Amino acid sequence: MWSVLWAAVRSKAPYVTFPVAFVVGLVGSQLERFLRGDPPATALDEKSISEQREDRKLQEIAGEDLTKVVSLKDKLEFAPRAVLNRNRPEKS
């Protein structure tokens, strides 16, 4: 008889533990909010790290002229080095 009872408890455990865990979490959340109070207004207005990074990048490039770039023909450092530089034209 005990084996049948334990099998039933084991099979129905998720249906019992989820509502219990939900109620415990809800009560704990409300208790923490009551004890700590409302969060300060500055914490809600703070920007995330990615937003701060994007703002910094935008400020860095704000004064630059983005249409003036180096030609790809002049950028030889990104081309793979040929054996003994035979295939690379000389830079004048």
C-alpha positions as CSV (number, residue, x, y, z in Angstrom):
1,M,0.0,0.0,0.0
2,W,2.8,2.4,0.8
3,S,4.4,1.9,-2.6
4,V,1.1,2.9,-4.3
5,L,0.9,5.9,-2.1
6,W,4.5,7.0,-2.8
7,A,4.0,6.4,-6.5
8,A,0.9,8.7,-6.5
9,V,2.7,11.4,-4.5
10,R,5.7,11.2,-6.8
11,S,3.6,11.5,-10.0
12,K,1.5,14.4,-8.6
13,A,4.5,16.3,-7.0
14,P,4.8,18.9,-9.8
15,Y,1.1,19.8,-9.5
16,V,1.5,20.4,-5.7
17,T,4.9,22.0,-5.6
18,F,4.4,24.6,-8.3
19,P,1.5,26.4,-6.6
20,V,3.2,26.2,-3.2
21,A,6.4,27.6,-4.7
22,F,4.4,30.3,-6.4
23,V,2.7,31.4,-3.2
24,V,6.0,31.4,-1.3
25,G,7.7,33.5,-3.9
26,L,4.8,36.0,-4.1
27,V,4.7,36.4,-0.3
28,G,8.5,36.7,-0.1
29,S,8.5,39.4,-2.9
30,Q,5.8,41.4,-1.2
31,L,7.5,41.1,2.2
32,E,10.8,42.3,0.7
33,R,9.1,45.2,-1.0
34,F,7.4,46.1,2.3
35,L,10.6,45.9,4.3
36,R,12.8,47.7,1.7
37,G,10.3,50.2,0.5
38,D,10.1,51.5,-3.0
39,P,13.3,51.7,-5.0
40,P,14.9,55.1,-5.4
41,A,13.9,57.1,-8.5
42,T,17.5,57.3,-9.7
43,A,17.8,53.5,-9.9
44,L,14.9,53.4,-12.4
45,D,16.3,56.2,-14.6
46,E,19.8,54.7,-15.0
47,K,20.9,53.6,-18.4
48,S,22.1,50.1,-19.1
49,I,25.7,49.4,-19.8
50,S,25.0,48.9,-23.5
51,E,23.2,52.3,-23.7
52,Q,26.0,54.0,-22.0
53,R,28.5,52.4,-24.4
54,E,26.4,53.5,-27.4
55,D,26.2,57.1,-26.1
56,R,30.0,57.2,-25.6
57,K,30.6,55.9,-29.1
58,L,28.2,58.5,-30.6
59,Q,30.0,61.3,-28.7
60,E,33.4,60.1,-30.0
61,I,32.3,60.1,-33.6
62,A,30.2,63.3,-33.4
63,G,33.0,65.7,-34.5
64,E,34.5,63.4,-37.2
65,D,33.7,63.5,-40.9
66,L,32.7,60.0,-41.6
67,T,32.8,60.5,-45.4
68,K,36.6,60.8,-45.5
69,V,38.0,57.3,-45.3
70,V,41.3,55.7,-46.5
71,S,41.1,54.0,-49.8
72,L,41.3,50.2,-49.7
73,K,44.2,50.3,-52.2
74,D,46.2,52.3,-49.7
75,K,45.5,49.8,-46.9
76,L,48.1,47.2,-47.5
77,E,48.5,46.1,-43.9
78,F,45.3,44.0,-44.2
79,A,46.4,42.2,-47.4
80,P,48.0,38.8,-46.8
81,R,51.8,38.8,-47.3
82,A,52.9,37.0,-50.4
83,V,56.0,34.9,-50.4
84,L,59.0,37.4,-50.6
85,N,56.5,40.1,-51.5
86,R,56.7,39.2,-55.1
87,N,53.0,39.8,-55.8
88,R,52.7,43.0,-53.9
89,P,53.2,46.3,-55.8
90,E,55.8,48.6,-54.2
91,K,54.3,51.4,-52.2
92,S,55.5,54.8,-53.4
